[in-house]
Amino acid sequence: MLENLARWSYRRRRWMLLIWVAALVVFIGLQSVAGGSYSNDFTLPGAESQKALDLLKARFPQQAGDTADVVFKATGGVKDPQVEQALDGLFSQISELKYVLRIDSPYSKEGANQISPDGTIAFATVHFQKIEGDIVPVEIVKKMISETESVKEPGLTVVPGGPLVQFAEFENPGGAEGIGLLAAMIILLVTFGSALAMGLPIMSALFGIGIGLSVVLLSANFLNVPNFTPQLASMIGIGVGIDYALFIVTRYRQHLHQGMDPEQAVMVAMATSGRAVVFAGITVVISLLGILLMGFSFVQGIAVGGAATVAITMLASVTLLPAMLGFVGQNIDKWRLPLFHRREGGDDRSLWFRWSRVIQRRPVITLLSALIVIVTLSIPLFAIRLGFPDAGTGDVSRASRRAYDMLSEGFGPGFNGPLLLAADVSNPQAMDTLTTLSDRLGQVPGVAAVTPPFPNDAGDAAIITVFPTTSPQDQRTSDLVATLRNDVIPKVI
């Protein structure tokens, strides 16, 4: 069947190329008129943190919306009249932005604790409305960033921070896929020594990625597709697309150099390497779809998007690529690079041919050596820590990272990752219990400060904020969370 498909693609190459071009145009058109929206719903059903978030949404709606920070440092002190005037003007401008509910200013009575002990660093918290199923639009956050950066006062540094700002800065990562594609082109040029041979895998991969990304956006109509799915799918598509096409083109060149005509070379390449590509592609698709077994909605788009890109790229490798090889024919080595060009003829004098014979003569020694290397490289896996990065892992050129560092400088490293305890206080004695818990939490090693219980307007829920002494990415912070959950809280509640 694969040989018949390859033969049809080769002999009717104009039709096959037209089919793929038409498919690309149609899917891009469908994406533009019927594409869904990316989601940022990272709910974790059953997790304690998710239960706390659900309680906040239900009884503390003012605490459930997204927030951003305006962090500032004044060499003469943040209470300098000129500094205060400049910041009050900034807060007024930000408060006029869409979706902004309120701004907790450090110059208000309630915001007195938002000024560092030395009086040189302070922050204001911008509260946004809760937008069901999404976060504040990036355009609004960028306007806030622009307003913040427009403040110019001698001795005053103002930077926006918080998860919203971090997301806005990473909303367009800035060409990671392009860098990957450029690296692949260089590697293919060195491997083939021919610009034309290099172009075939790139072309095949780009068709697969273009249609695959359109499928990703279309699937966002009925699946939870995170905003980083296109980048992930693109990098996977570049990798597998070039790998599959490289495999087939290498075998095609080998048989061509051995004297076969182009059609024979294509048939043999597809009967050997083509079968391996189909098997590998199906395996990768099944593996990616296995992510769905995790049961989390936010991985659905990742699984389907990655699998769709791989499947389409695999299909391009066994249909579009044979057609393109038909156009190229004997000219596969055209536009050679003199220093790198070589023939694919199975030369028994080559390094790789001699190396394959060494492995075949000593299979047991080779197997044990490879196993030792793999096990050694796998040792760090046992100490791996998973999670989302915070602003502290970003580059210092980003405002979110500078705000993060400024808050750490003024309030301590744990201030960037406060722990929020949400409680149902329908029981009349519950507030007294929470007060006792707050006092007990302040005595736990690793806790820098604890706020008293803060009830909602209805008086049926309350929150306590715990500030660790260590940063959010520190292992000691994770250990503190486990200690509070398993030891401290159960003994008081």
Disulfide bonds with the S-S distance in Angstrom:
none
